């Protein structure tokens, strides 16, 4: 095969409440969202036996384990958000960091993590 890359993307969601400190509006009050989450990985080599980059089930399970730490929680009470606002941007950063710890397969790189409060509003974090 050529020198191309494969990318896999999975989506899940979680429900949580948060309050945005120093916002200066209604979002300073506790409110909730059904957050949508999307992560993408990439790699240039497929598994030699099955010829897949990573099993979608494995990637979804890893994302599910990360989201379990957020699901049905008041995000402001989670240690990571003690000194960070639980904005979509910071939630995407948190998910990216946690997924990066879990995706340790040689030749596979986490591309990004995105978080949406609704379909029309998405925050994405990536590292180049």
Secondary structure as GFF3:
##gff-version 3
##sequence-region A 1 128
A	DSSP	beta_strand	6	18	.	.	.	ID=ss1
A	DSSP	three_ten_helix	26	28	.	.	.	ID=ss2
A	DSSP	beta_strand	31	43	.	.	.	ID=ss3
A	DSSP	alpha_helix	56	68	.	.	.	ID=ss4
A	DSSP	three_ten_helix	75	77	.	.	.	ID=ss5
A	DSSP	three_ten_helix	79	81	.	.	.	ID=ss6
A	DSSP	alpha_helix	88	102	.	.	.	ID=ss7
A	DSSP	beta_strand	108	118	.	.	.	ID=ss8
A	DSSP	beta_strand	121	126	.	.	.	ID=ss9
###
